[in-house]
Amino acid sequence: MKLFNLTSSLLILLLSFNAHSSNYKLIPTDSSSEAKICMLTADNNLVGLKKALKLYAWGNMTVTERFAVNDITCNEMGLAHFAQQYDASKTFVYLNRLTIRSNKMSSN
């Protein structure tokens, strides 16, 4: 009986975690490089995000990755805020490091 109760409790716990996780479906409004960066941020695709930011800054001496991170907004939020909203932990940590001090966020 104890084994049955333990198994049942574990099963309910696992199912509740699965039900609590959110699956977001984001649809870009255009095909701009900023929209692509937003999508990569929300998808937690760190490698793709770094490449996209390098391409965004490539060939422009005044635009750096740090400038891009602080200039681009997604749904009227900074990139780090956007990443945190969609639970994109890898991209959040990277973007928060590049965010200006006044906009930095704690990693709850």
The first five atom37 places (N, CA, C, CB, O) and aatype in JSON, in Angstrom:
{
  "aatype": [12, 11, 10, 13, 2, 10, 16, 15, 15, 10, 10, 9, 10, 10, 10, 15, 13, 2, 0, 8, 15, 15, 2, 18, 11, 10, 9, 14, 16, 3, 15, 15, 15, 6, 0, 11, 9, 4, 12, 10, 16, 0, 3, 2, 2, 10, 19, 7, 10, 11, 11, 0, 10, 11, 10, 18, 0, 17, 7, 2, 12, 16, 19, 16, 6, 1, 13, 0, 19, 2, 3, 9, 16, 4, 2, 6, 12, 7, 10, 0, 8, 13, 0, 5, 5, 18, 3, 0, 15, 11, 16, 13, 19, 18, 10, 2, 1, 10, 16, 9, 1, 15, 2, 11, 12, 15, 15, 2],
  "atom_mask": [
    [1, 1, 1, 1, 1],
    [1, 1, 1, 1, 1],
    [1, 1, 1, 1, 1],
    [1, 1, 1, 1, 1],
    [1, 1, 1, 1, 1],
    [1, 1, 1, 1, 1],
    [1, 1, 1, 1, 1],
    [1, 1, 1, 1, 1],
    [1, 1, 1, 1, 1],
    [1, 1, 1, 1, 1],
    [1, 1, 1, 1, 1],
    [1, 1, 1, 1, 1],
    [1, 1, 1, 1, 1],
    [1, 1, 1, 1, 1],
    [1, 1, 1, 1, 1],
    [1, 1, 1, 1, 1],
    [1, 1, 1, 1, 1],
    [1, 1, 1, 1, 1],
    [1, 1, 1, 1, 1],
    [1, 1, 1, 1, 1],
    [1, 1, 1, 1, 1],
    [1, 1, 1, 1, 1],
    [1, 1, 1, 1, 1],
    [1, 1, 1, 1, 1],
    [1, 1, 1, 1, 1],
    [1, 1, 1, 1, 1],
    [1, 1, 1, 1, 1],
    [1, 1, 1, 1, 1],
    [1, 1, 1, 1, 1],
    [1, 1, 1, 1, 1],
    [1, 1, 1, 1, 1],
    [1, 1, 1, 1, 1],
    [1, 1, 1, 1, 1],
    [1, 1, 1, 1, 1],
    [1, 1, 1, 1, 1],
    [1, 1, 1, 1, 1],
    [1, 1, 1, 1, 1],
    [1, 1, 1, 1, 1],
    [1, 1, 1, 1, 1],
    [1, 1, 1, 1, 1],
    [1, 1, 1, 1, 1],
    [1, 1, 1, 1, 1],
    [1, 1, 1, 1, 1],
    [1, 1, 1, 1, 1],
    [1, 1, 1, 1, 1],
    [1, 1, 1, 1, 1],
    [1, 1, 1, 1, 1],
    [1, 1, 1, 0, 1],
    [1, 1, 1, 1, 1],
    [1, 1, 1, 1, 1],
    [1, 1, 1, 1, 1],
    [1, 1, 1, 1, 1],
    [1, 1, 1, 1, 1],
    [1, 1, 1, 1, 1],
    [1, 1, 1, 1, 1],
    [1, 1, 1, 1, 1],
    [1, 1, 1, 1, 1],
    [1, 1, 1, 1, 1],
    [1, 1, 1, 0, 1],
    [1, 1, 1, 1, 1],
    [1, 1, 1, 1, 1],
    [1, 1, 1, 1, 1],
    [1, 1, 1, 1, 1],
    [1, 1, 1, 1, 1],
    [1, 1, 1, 1, 1],
    [1, 1, 1, 1, 1],
    [1, 1, 1, 1, 1],
    [1, 1, 1, 1, 1],
    [1, 1, 1, 1, 1],
    [1, 1, 1, 1, 1],
    [1, 1, 1, 1, 1],
    [1, 1, 1, 1, 1],
    [1, 1, 1, 1, 1],
    [1, 1, 1, 1, 1],
    [1, 1, 1, 1, 1],
    [1, 1, 1, 1, 1],
    [1, 1, 1, 1, 1],
    [1, 1, 1, 0, 1],
    [1, 1, 1, 1, 1],
    [1, 1, 1, 1, 1],
    [1, 1, 1, 1, 1],
    [1, 1, 1, 1, 1],
    [1, 1, 1, 1, 1],
    [1, 1, 1, 1, 1],
    [1, 1, 1, 1, 1],
    [1, 1, 1, 1, 1],
    [1, 1, 1, 1, 1],
    [1, 1, 1, 1, 1],
    [1, 1, 1, 1, 1],
    [1, 1, 1, 1, 1],
    [1, 1, 1, 1, 1],
    [1, 1, 1, 1, 1],
    [1, 1, 1, 1, 1],
    [1, 1, 1, 1, 1],
    [1, 1, 1, 1, 1],
    [1, 1, 1, 1, 1],
    [1, 1, 1, 1, 1],
    [1, 1, 1, 1, 1],
    [1, 1, 1, 1, 1],
    [1, 1, 1, 1, 1],
    [1, 1, 1, 1, 1],
    [1, 1, 1, 1, 1],
    [1, 1, 1, 1, 1],
    [1, 1, 1, 1, 1],
    [1, 1, 1, 1, 1],
    [1, 1, 1, 1, 1],
    [1, 1, 1, 1, 1],
    [1, 1, 1, 1, 1]
  ],
  "atom_positions": [
    [[0.81, -1.19, 0.0], [0.0, 0.0, 0.0], [0.86, 1.26, 0.0], [-0.93, -0.01, 1.19], [0.55, 2.24, -0.68]],
    [[1.95, 1.22, 0.78], [2.84, 2.38, 0.83], [3.47, 2.63, -0.53], [3.93, 2.18, 1.89], [3.64, 3.77, -0.95]],
    [[3.83, 1.57, -1.22], [4.42, 1.7, -2.55], [3.43, 2.32, -3.52], [4.89, 0.33, -3.07], [3.79, 3.16, -4.35]],
    [[2.17, 1.91, -3.42], [1.13, 2.48, -4.28], [0.95, 3.97, -3.99], [-0.21, 1.73, -4.07], [0.84, 4.77, -4.93]],
    [[0.92, 4.36, -2.73], [0.76, 5.77, -2.36], [1.96, 6.59, -2.84], [0.6, 5.92, -0.84], [1.79, 7.7, -3.34]],
    [[3.14, 6.05, -2.68], [4.34, 6.76, -3.12], [4.36, 6.92, -4.64], [5.6, 6.01, -2.66], [4.66, 8.0, -5.15]],
    [[4.03, 5.87, -5.34], [3.97, 5.92, -6.8], [2.93, 6.91, -7.28], [3.68, 4.54, -7.38], [3.17, 7.69, -8.2]],
    [[1.76, 6.88, -6.65], [0.68, 7.81, -7.02], [1.09, 9.25, -6.76], [-0.6, 7.48, -6.23], [0.83, 10.13, -7.58]],
    [[1.72, 9.49, -5.64], [2.16, 10.85, -5.29], [3.19, 11.36, -6.29], [2.75, 10.88, -3.88], [3.12, 12.5, -6.73]],
    [[4.14, 10.5, -6.66], [5.16, 10.9, -7.63], [4.54, 11.18, -8.99], [6.23, 9.83, -7.75], [4.92, 12.14, -9.66]],
    [[3.6, 10.35, -9.4], [2.93, 10.53, -10.68], [2.16, 11.85, -10.71], [1.99, 9.36, -10.96], [2.23, 12.59, -11.69]],
    [[1.45, 12.14, -9.65], [0.7, 13.41, -9.58], [1.65, 14.6, -9.58], [-0.19, 13.45, -8.31], [1.39, 15.6, -10.24]],
    [[2.74, 14.49, -8.87], [3.73, 15.57, -8.82], [4.32, 15.82, -10.2], [4.84, 15.24, -7.82], [4.45, 16.97, -10.62]],
    [[4.7, 14.75, -10.9], [5.27, 14.91, -12.24], [4.26, 15.5, -13.22], [5.76, 13.57, -12.75], [4.62, 16.34, -14.04]],
    [[3.03, 15.07, -13.14], [2.01, 15.61, -14.03], [1.71, 17.07, -13.73], [0.73, 14.8, -13.92], [1.42, 17.84, -14.65]],
    [[1.78, 17.46, -12.47], [1.52, 18.86, -12.14], [2.63, 19.76, -12.66], [1.36, 19.03, -10.62], [2.36, 20.88, -13.09]],
    [[3.87, 19.3, -12.62], [4.97, 20.08, -13.19], [4.78, 20.22, -14.69], [6.33, 19.42, -12.89], [4.98, 21.31, -15.24]],
    [[4.39, 19.16, -15.35], [4.19, 19.19, -16.79], [3.04, 20.12, -17.16], [3.92, 17.79, -17.32], [3.13, 20.84, -18.15]],
    [[1.97, 20.12, -16.38], [0.83, 20.99, -16.66], [1.17, 22.44, -16.4], [-0.37, 20.57, -15.82], [0.58, 23.33, -17.02]],
    [[2.1, 22.7, -15.49], [2.47, 24.06, -15.15], [3.4, 24.69, -16.18], [3.12, 24.09, -13.79], [3.41, 25.91, -16.32]],
    [[4.16, 23.9, -16.89], [5.08, 24.46, -17.88], [4.29, 25.08, -19.02], [6.05, 23.39, -18.4], [3.27, 24.54, -19.44]],
    [[4.78, 26.21, -19.51], [4.06, 26.94, -20.55], [4.73, 26.74, -21.9], [3.99, 28.44, -20.21], [5.95, 26.79, -22.01]],
    [[3.92, 26.51, -22.89], [4.41, 26.43, -24.26], [3.92, 27.67, -24.98], [3.93, 25.12, -24.97], [2.73, 27.83, -25.22]],
    [[4.86, 28.53, -25.32], [4.51, 29.77, -25.97], [4.61, 29.61, -27.48], [5.42, 30.9, -25.5], [5.49, 28.91, -27.97]],
    [[3.72, 30.22, -28.18], [3.74, 30.24, -29.64], [3.89, 31.69, -30.06], [2.44, 29.57, -30.27], [2.93, 32.46, -30.04]],
    [[5.11, 32.06, -30.43], [5.38, 33.43, -30.85], [5.38, 33.51, -32.36], [6.73, 33.93, -30.28], [5.9, 32.62, -33.05]],
    [[4.79, 34.56, -32.87], [4.72, 34.76, -34.31], [5.32, 36.12, -34.62], [3.25, 34.66, -34.83], [4.8, 37.15, -34.17]],
    [[6.41, 36.15, -35.39], [7.02, 37.45, -35.72], [6.1, 38.26, -36.64], [8.4, 37.25, -36.39], [5.41, 37.7, -37.49]],
    [[6.11, 39.57, -36.46], [5.24, 40.43, -37.27], [5.89, 40.83, -38.59], [4.86, 41.67, -36.5], [5.21, 41.28, -39.5]],
    [[7.19, 40.66, -38.69], [7.89, 40.96, -39.93], [9.14, 40.09, -40.02], [8.26, 42.46, -40.02], [9.39, 39.25, -39.16]],
    [[9.92, 40.3, -41.07], [11.12, 39.47, -41.26], [12.39, 40.26, -40.97], [11.17, 38.93, -42.69], [13.45, 39.94, -41.51]],
    [[12.3, 41.26, -40.12], [13.47, 42.09, -39.8], [14.45, 41.32, -38.93], [13.04, 43.38, -39.1], [14.11, 40.3, -38.32]],
    [[15.67, 41.82, -38.87], [16.68, 41.18, -38.03], [16.31, 41.33, -36.56], [18.07, 41.78, -38.3], [16.65, 40.47, -35.74]],
    [[15.64, 42.42, -36.2], [15.2, 42.6, -34.82], [14.17, 41.53, -34.42], [14.61, 44.0, -34.62], [14.23, 40.99, -33.32]],
    [[13.24, 41.24, -35.33], [12.23, 40.21, -35.05], [12.9, 38.84, -34.89], [11.16, 40.16, -36.17], [12.5, 38.04, -34.04]],
    [[13.91, 38.58, -35.72], [14.63, 37.31, -35.61], [15.35, 37.22, -34.26], [15.66, 37.17, -36.78], [15.36, 36.17, -33.63]],
    [[15.94, 38.33, -33.82], [16.63, 38.35, -32.53], [15.63, 38.11, -31.4], [17.36, 39.71, -32.32], [15.94, 37.4, -30.44]],
    [[14.46, 38.69, -31.5], [13.41, 38.45, -30.49], [13.01, 36.99, -30.44], [12.17, 39.32, -30.78], [12.86, 36.42, -29.36]],
    [[12.84, 36.38, -31.6], [12.45, 34.97, -31.65], [13.54, 34.07, -31.06], [12.15, 34.55, -33.09], [13.24, 33.14, -30.31]],
    [[14.79, 34.34, -31.39], [15.9, 33.56, -30.85], [15.99, 33.73, -29.34], [17.22, 33.97, -31.51], [16.32, 32.78, -28.62]],
    [[15.71, 34.93, -28.87], [15.74, 35.2, -27.42], [14.68, 34.37, -26.71], [15.51, 36.7, -27.14], [14.98, 33.7, -25.73]],
    [[13.46, 34.42, -27.19], [12.36, 33.68, -26.55], [12.54, 32.17, -26.66], [11.03, 34.1, -27.15], [12.11, 31.43, -25.78]],
    [[13.16, 31.71, -27.75], [13.39, 30.28, -27.94], [14.56, 29.75, -27.13], [13.63, 29.99, -29.4], [14.85, 28.56, -27.16]],
    [[15.25, 30.64, -26.4], [16.4, 30.27, -25.58], [17.53, 29.69, -26.43], [15.97, 29.25, -24.51], [18.26, 28.8, -25.98]],
    [[17.68, 30.2, -27.65], [18.7, 29.74, -28.58], [19.92, 30.66, -28.47], [18.16, 29.7, -30.05], [20.04, 31.64, -29.21]],
    [[20.8, 30.36, -27.54], [21.94, 31.22, -27.25], [22.91, 31.32, -28.41], [22.66, 30.72, -26.02], [23.38, 32.41, -28.73]],
    [[23.22, 30.2, -29.05], [24.17, 30.2, -30.17], [23.61, 31.05, -31.32], [24.45, 28.75, -30.65], [24.32, 31.89, -31.87]],
    [[22.36, 30.83, -31.67], [21.74, 31.6, -32.74], [21.64, 33.07, -32.4], [0.0, 0.0, 0.0], [21.82, 33.92, -33.27]],
    [[21.34, 33.38, -31.14], [21.23, 34.78, -30.71], [22.58, 35.49, -30.83], [20.73, 34.85, -29.26], [22.64, 36.63, -31.31]],
    [[23.65, 34.83, -30.39], [24.97, 35.45, -30.48], [25.34, 35.72, -31.94], [26.03, 34.56, -29.83], [25.88, 36.78, -32.26]],
    [[25.05, 34.78, -32.82], [25.33, 34.97, -34.25], [24.5, 36.12, -34.82], [25.05, 33.67, -35.04], [25.02, 36.96, -35.56]],
    [[23.23, 36.17, -34.47], [22.35, 37.22, -34.99], [22.79, 38.6, -34.49], [20.9, 36.95, -34.57], [22.74, 39.57, -35.24]],
    [[23.23, 38.69, -33.23], [23.7, 39.97, -32.72], [24.99, 40.4, -33.39], [23.91, 39.89, -31.21], [25.19, 41.59, -33.65]],
    [[25.87, 39.44, -33.68], [27.11, 39.77, -34.4], [26.79, 40.28, -35.8], [28.04, 38.54, -34.48], [27.38, 41.26, -36.26]],
    [[25.87, 39.61, -36.49], [25.46, 40.06, -37.82], [24.8, 41.43, -37.77], [24.51, 39.04, -38.45], [25.0, 42.25, -38.67]],
    [[24.02, 41.68, -36.74], [23.33, 42.96, -36.58], [24.34, 44.09, -36.43], [22.38, 42.92, -35.36], [24.15, 45.18, -36.96]],
    [[25.43, 43.81, -35.71], [26.44, 44.83, -35.46], [27.53, 44.85, -36.53], [27.07, 44.6, -34.11], [28.31, 45.8, -36.58]],
    [[27.59, 43.84, -37.37], [28.66, 43.71, -38.36], [28.66, 44.87, -39.34], [28.54, 42.4, -39.12], [27.62, 45.26, -39.86]],
    [[29.84, 45.43, -39.57], [30.0, 46.48, -40.56], [29.6, 47.87, -40.09], [0.0, 0.0, 0.0], [29.68, 48.82, -40.86]],
    [[29.18, 48.0, -38.86], [28.79, 49.3, -38.34], [29.63, 49.59, -37.11], [27.26, 49.34, -38.0], [29.54, 48.88, -36.1]],
    [[30.44, 50.63, -37.19], [31.36, 50.91, -36.09], [30.64, 51.45, -34.85], [32.41, 51.92, -36.55], [31.16, 51.33, -33.74]],
    [[29.47, 52.03, -35.03], [28.77, 52.6, -33.87], [27.83, 51.61, -33.19], [27.99, 53.82, -34.29], [27.43, 51.82, -32.05]],
    [[27.48, 50.53, -33.88], [26.58, 49.54, -33.29], [27.4, 48.34, -32.84], [25.47, 49.1, -34.31], [28.05, 47.68, -33.65]],
    [[27.38, 48.07, -31.56], [28.05, 46.9, -30.99], [26.98, 45.95, -30.47], [29.06, 47.31, -29.85], [25.79, 46.28, -30.45]],
    [[27.4, 44.77, -30.06], [26.44, 43.83, -29.48], [25.79, 44.43, -28.24], [27.13, 42.49, -29.13], [24.58, 44.3, -28.03]],
    [[26.59, 45.1, -27.42], [26.05, 45.73, -26.21], [25.03, 46.81, -26.57], [27.19, 46.35, -25.37], [23.98, 46.91, -25.93]],
    [[25.32, 47.61, -27.59], [24.38, 48.64, -28.03], [23.1, 47.98, -28.53], [25.0, 49.52, -29.14], [22.0, 48.43, -28.2]],
    [[23.23, 46.93, -29.32], [22.06, 46.24, -29.88], [21.19, 45.67, -28.77], [22.49, 45.12, -30.83], [19.96, 45.79, -28.82]],
    [[21.8, 45.06, -27.77], [21.05, 44.47, -26.66], [20.26, 45.54, -25.93], [22.0, 43.75, -25.68], [19.14, 45.29, -25.47]],
    [[20.82, 46.73, -25.81], [20.14, 47.81, -25.09], [19.21, 48.62, -25.98], [21.15, 48.71, -24.47], [18.41, 49.41, -25.47]],
    [[19.3, 48.46, -27.29], [18.5, 49.25, -28.22], [17.28, 48.49, -28.73], [19.36, 49.68, -29.4], [16.21, 49.08, -28.93]],
    [[17.42, 47.2, -28.95], [16.33, 46.4, -29.52], [15.3, 46.11, -28.43], [16.87, 45.07, -30.12], [15.64, 45.75, -27.31]],
    [[14.03, 46.28, -28.79], [12.95, 45.92, -27.88], [12.05, 44.89, -28.53], [12.13, 47.18, -27.47], [11.86, 44.87, -29.74]],
    [[11.5, 44.03, -27.7], [10.56, 43.0, -28.14], [9.3, 43.18, -27.31], [11.17, 41.54, -27.99], [9.35, 43.12, -26.08]],
    [[8.18, 43.39, -27.97], [6.92, 43.66, -27.26], [7.08, 44.78, -26.24], [6.42, 42.38, -26.56], [6.58, 44.71, -25.13]],
    [[7.79, 45.82, -26.65], [8.04, 47.01, -25.83], [8.81, 46.72, -24.55], [6.74, 47.67, -25.49], [8.65, 47.43, -23.56]],
    [[9.64, 45.66, -24.57], [10.5, 45.31, -23.44], [11.93, 45.18, -23.95], [10.03, 43.99, -22.76], [12.16, 44.85, -25.11]],
    [[12.88, 45.44, -23.07], [14.27, 45.17, -23.4], [14.47, 43.67, -23.58], [0.0, 0.0, 0.0], [13.65, 42.87, -23.12]],
    [[15.55, 43.31, -24.24], [15.79, 41.89, -24.54], [15.88, 41.03, -23.28], [17.05, 41.73, -25.35], [15.33, 39.93, -23.25]],
    [[16.58, 41.5, -22.25], [16.72, 40.7, -21.03], [15.36, 40.5, -20.35], [17.71, 41.37, -20.05], [15.06, 39.4, -19.89]],
    [[14.55, 41.55, -20.3], [13.2, 41.44, -19.72], [12.37, 40.45, -20.52], [12.5, 42.83, -19.68], [11.64, 39.63, -19.96]],
    [[12.48, 40.51, -21.84], [11.74, 39.62, -22.73], [12.15, 38.17, -22.5], [11.97, 40.01, -24.2], [11.3, 37.28, -22.43]],
    [[13.45, 37.94, -22.39], [13.95, 36.58, -22.15], [13.44, 36.04, -20.82], [15.49, 36.55, -22.17], [13.06, 34.88, -20.71]],
    [[13.44, 36.89, -19.81], [12.97, 36.43, -18.5], [11.48, 36.14, -18.52], [13.28, 37.48, -17.43], [11.03, 35.18, -17.89]],
    [[10.71, 36.94, -19.24], [9.26, 36.71, -19.32], [8.95, 35.35, -19.92], [8.59, 37.8, -20.14], [7.99, 34.7, -19.5]],
    [[9.75, 34.9, -20.9], [9.5, 33.62, -21.56], [10.38, 32.5, -21.01], [9.72, 33.77, -23.06], [10.57, 31.48, -21.68]],
    [[10.91, 32.68, -19.82], [11.69, 31.65, -19.12], [12.85, 31.12, -19.97], [10.79, 30.5, -18.72], [13.16, 29.93, -19.94]],
    [[13.47, 32.01, -20.72], [14.62, 31.64, -21.54], [15.89, 31.91, -20.73], [14.63, 32.44, -22.91], [16.52, 32.96, -20.88]],
    [[16.25, 30.98, -19.88], [17.3, 31.21, -18.89], [18.68, 31.44, -19.49], [17.36, 30.04, -17.95], [19.42, 32.3, -19.02]],
    [[19.04, 30.67, -20.52], [20.38, 30.83, -21.11], [20.53, 32.2, -21.78], [20.66, 29.72, -22.14], [21.54, 32.88, -21.58]],
    [[19.53, 32.6, -22.55], [19.62, 33.89, -23.22], [19.47, 35.03, -22.21], [18.54, 34.01, -24.31], [20.06, 36.09, -22.39]],
    [[18.68, 34.81, -21.16], [18.54, 35.85, -20.13], [19.88, 36.16, -19.47], [17.54, 35.41, -19.07], [20.24, 37.33, -19.34]],
    [[20.61, 35.13, -19.07], [21.9, 35.35, -18.39], [22.85, 36.11, -19.31], [22.53, 33.99, -17.96], [23.51, 37.06, -18.87]],
    [[22.93, 35.71, -20.57], [23.8, 36.36, -21.53], [23.38, 37.82, -21.75], [23.79, 35.6, -22.87], [24.22, 38.73, -21.71]],
    [[22.11, 38.05, -21.99], [21.62, 39.4, -22.27], [21.7, 40.3, -21.06], [20.2, 39.35, -22.77], [22.0, 41.48, -21.19]],
    [[21.44, 39.77, -19.89], [21.49, 40.57, -18.67], [22.91, 41.06, -18.39], [20.97, 39.77, -17.48], [23.11, 42.14, -17.83]],
    [[23.91, 40.26, -18.78], [25.31, 40.68, -18.64], [25.62, 41.89, -19.51], [26.25, 39.53, -18.99], [26.42, 42.74, -19.13]],
    [[24.98, 41.98, -20.68], [25.24, 43.07, -21.61], [24.32, 44.27, -21.41], [25.11, 42.57, -23.03], [24.52, 45.32, -22.02]],
    [[23.32, 44.12, -20.57], [22.35, 45.19, -20.34], [22.97, 46.27, -19.46], [21.07, 44.63, -19.69], [23.75, 45.98, -18.56]],
    [[22.6, 47.51, -19.74], [23.11, 48.62, -18.93], [22.65, 48.46, -17.5], [22.66, 49.99, -19.51], [21.6, 47.87, -17.23]],
    [[23.42, 48.99, -16.59], [23.2, 48.78, -15.15], [21.8, 49.16, -14.72], [24.22, 49.57, -14.35], [21.2, 48.44, -13.91]],
    [[21.26, 50.25, -15.21], [19.94, 50.69, -14.77], [18.81, 49.75, -15.19], [19.67, 52.07, -15.31], [17.73, 49.81, -14.61]],
    [[19.04, 48.89, -16.19], [18.01, 47.95, -16.65], [18.26, 46.52, -16.26], [17.9, 48.03, -18.13], [17.47, 45.65, -16.61]],
    [[19.35, 46.24, -15.53], [19.66, 44.87, -15.13], [18.56, 44.32, -14.24], [21.01, 44.8, -14.41], [17.91, 45.05, -13.5]],
    [[18.38, 43.01, -14.33], [17.34, 42.35, -13.55], [17.97, 41.26, -12.69], [16.25, 41.76, -14.48], [19.02, 40.71, -13.01]],
    [[17.3, 40.97, -11.59], [17.75, 39.84, -10.77], [17.21, 38.56, -11.4], [17.28, 39.99, -9.27], [16.17, 38.57, -12.06]],
    [[17.91, 37.49, -11.21], [17.53, 36.22, -11.84], [16.68, 35.37, -10.92], [18.77, 35.43, -12.27], [16.99, 34.2, -10.71]],
    [[15.64, 35.91, -10.38], [14.67, 35.26, -9.47], [14.99, 33.85, -9.24], [13.29, 35.35, -10.0], [14.28, 33.16, -8.51]]
  ]
}
